Amino acid sequence: MADFITWDDAEAIAAILQQRFPDTDASTVADLEIARWTREIPLLTGDPAPGAGFTAQVDAIRAAWQEL
């Protein structure tokens, strides 16, 4: 795994969230909860995109998580 990940690394974030919350259905998790959980990832660096970019990043994380 990389030394760090950014908000654009949806697949890596999704894999970490899947490990942390294996019994959670990603489609039922609120955007702000996904964002909070993502911020808690020690390897995460940087900030989410502003406005609609943030929504797109969270949507990409959710979609990647659902594919796992």
Rosetta constraint file for C-alpha pairs under 8 A:
AtomPair CA 3 CA 43 HARMONIC 6.76 0.50
AtomPair CA 4 CA 43 HARMONIC 4.61 0.50
AtomPair CA 4 CA 44 HARMONIC 5.79 0.50
AtomPair CA 4 CA 45 HARMONIC 6.39 0.50
AtomPair CA 5 CA 9 HARMONIC 6.09 0.50
AtomPair CA 5 CA 12 HARMONIC 7.45 0.50
AtomPair CA 5 CA 13 HARMONIC 7.81 0.50
AtomPair CA 5 CA 43 HARMONIC 5.80 0.50
AtomPair CA 5 CA 44 HARMONIC 4.91 0.50
AtomPair CA 5 CA 45 HARMONIC 6.04 0.50
AtomPair CA 6 CA 44 HARMONIC 5.57 0.50
AtomPair CA 6 CA 45 HARMONIC 5.36 0.50
AtomPair CA 6 CA 46 HARMONIC 6.14 0.50
AtomPair CA 6 CA 47 HARMONIC 7.83 0.50
AtomPair CA 7 CA 13 HARMONIC 7.91 0.50
AtomPair CA 7 CA 44 HARMONIC 7.41 0.50
AtomPair CA 7 CA 45 HARMONIC 7.76 0.50
AtomPair CA 7 CA 46 HARMONIC 7.30 0.50
AtomPair CA 7 CA 47 HARMONIC 7.03 0.50
AtomPair CA 7 CA 48 HARMONIC 5.72 0.50
AtomPair CA 7 CA 49 HARMONIC 7.91 0.50
AtomPair CA 7 CA 57 HARMONIC 6.58 0.50
AtomPair CA 8 CA 57 HARMONIC 6.41 0.50
AtomPair CA 9 CA 13 HARMONIC 6.23 0.50
AtomPair CA 10 CA 14 HARMONIC 5.92 0.50
AtomPair CA 10 CA 57 HARMONIC 7.23 0.50
AtomPair CA 10 CA 60 HARMONIC 5.78 0.50
AtomPair CA 10 CA 61 HARMONIC 4.46 0.50
AtomPair CA 10 CA 64 HARMONIC 6.35 0.50
AtomPair CA 11 CA 15 HARMONIC 6.17 0.50
AtomPair CA 11 CA 61 HARMONIC 6.65 0.50
AtomPair CA 11 CA 64 HARMONIC 5.44 0.50
AtomPair CA 11 CA 65 HARMONIC 7.26 0.50
AtomPair CA 12 CA 16 HARMONIC 6.38 0.50
AtomPair CA 13 CA 17 HARMONIC 6.17 0.50
AtomPair CA 13 CA 38 HARMONIC 6.89 0.50
AtomPair CA 13 CA 61 HARMONIC 6.61 0.50
AtomPair CA 14 CA 18 HARMONIC 6.00 0.50
AtomPair CA 14 CA 61 HARMONIC 5.59 0.50
AtomPair CA 14 CA 62 HARMONIC 7.07 0.50
AtomPair CA 14 CA 64 HARMONIC 5.77 0.50
AtomPair CA 14 CA 65 HARMONIC 4.52 0.50
AtomPair CA 15 CA 19 HARMONIC 6.29 0.50
AtomPair CA 15 CA 65 HARMONIC 6.72 0.50
AtomPair CA 15 CA 68 HARMONIC 7.50 0.50
AtomPair CA 16 CA 20 HARMONIC 6.23 0.50
AtomPair CA 16 CA 41 HARMONIC 7.95 0.50
AtomPair CA 17 CA 21 HARMONIC 5.79 0.50
AtomPair CA 17 CA 22 HARMONIC 7.74 0.50
AtomPair CA 17 CA 37 HARMONIC 7.51 0.50
AtomPair CA 17 CA 38 HARMONIC 7.65 0.50
AtomPair CA 17 CA 65 HARMONIC 7.52 0.50
AtomPair CA 18 CA 22 HARMONIC 4.99 0.50
AtomPair CA 18 CA 24 HARMONIC 7.79 0.50
AtomPair CA 18 CA 65 HARMONIC 6.67 0.50
AtomPair CA 18 CA 68 HARMONIC 7.68 0.50
AtomPair CA 24 CA 28 HARMONIC 7.89 0.50
AtomPair CA 24 CA 29 HARMONIC 7.98 0.50
AtomPair CA 25 CA 29 HARMONIC 7.10 0.50
AtomPair CA 25 CA 66 HARMONIC 7.55 0.50
AtomPair CA 26 CA 62 HARMONIC 5.93 0.50
AtomPair CA 26 CA 65 HARMONIC 6.39 0.50
AtomPair CA 26 CA 66 HARMONIC 5.96 0.50
AtomPair CA 27 CA 62 HARMONIC 7.05 0.50
AtomPair CA 27 CA 66 HARMONIC 7.29 0.50
AtomPair CA 29 CA 33 HARMONIC 6.40 0.50
AtomPair CA 29 CA 34 HARMONIC 6.64 0.50
AtomPair CA 30 CA 34 HARMONIC 6.44 0.50
AtomPair CA 31 CA 35 HARMONIC 6.20 0.50
AtomPair CA 31 CA 55 HARMONIC 7.78 0.50
AtomPair CA 31 CA 58 HARMONIC 6.39 0.50
AtomPair CA 31 CA 59 HARMONIC 7.93 0.50
AtomPair CA 32 CA 36 HARMONIC 6.05 0.50
AtomPair CA 33 CA 37 HARMONIC 6.10 0.50
AtomPair CA 34 CA 38 HARMONIC 5.99 0.50
AtomPair CA 34 CA 58 HARMONIC 6.92 0.50
AtomPair CA 34 CA 62 HARMONIC 7.85 0.50
AtomPair CA 35 CA 39 HARMONIC 6.15 0.50
AtomPair CA 35 CA 58 HARMONIC 6.83 0.50
AtomPair CA 36 CA 40 HARMONIC 6.49 0.50
AtomPair CA 37 CA 41 HARMONIC 6.94 0.50
AtomPair CA 38 CA 44 HARMONIC 7.57 0.50
AtomPair CA 39 CA 44 HARMONIC 6.84 0.50
AtomPair CA 40 CA 44 HARMONIC 7.88 0.50
AtomPair CA 48 CA 53 HARMONIC 7.72 0.50
AtomPair CA 48 CA 54 HARMONIC 5.64 0.50
AtomPair CA 48 CA 57 HARMONIC 7.53 0.50
AtomPair CA 49 CA 53 HARMONIC 4.91 0.50
AtomPair CA 49 CA 54 HARMONIC 4.71 0.50
AtomPair CA 49 CA 57 HARMONIC 7.58 0.50
AtomPair CA 50 CA 54 HARMONIC 5.49 0.50
AtomPair CA 51 CA 55 HARMONIC 6.95 0.50
AtomPair CA 52 CA 56 HARMONIC 6.24 0.50
AtomPair CA 53 CA 57 HARMONIC 6.19 0.50
AtomPair CA 54 CA 58 HARMONIC 6.24 0.50
AtomPair CA 55 CA 59 HARMONIC 6.04 0.50
AtomPair CA 56 CA 60 HARMONIC 6.10 0.50
AtomPair CA 57 CA 61 HARMONIC 6.26 0.50
AtomPair CA 58 CA 62 HARMONIC 6.13 0.50
AtomPair CA 59 CA 63 HARMONIC 6.08 0.50
AtomPair CA 60 CA 64 HARMONIC 6.09 0.50
AtomPair CA 61 CA 65 HARMONIC 6.07 0.50
AtomPair CA 62 CA 66 HARMONIC 6.15 0.50
AtomPair CA 63 CA 67 HARMONIC 6.42 0.50
AtomPair CA 64 CA 68 HARMONIC 6.78 0.50
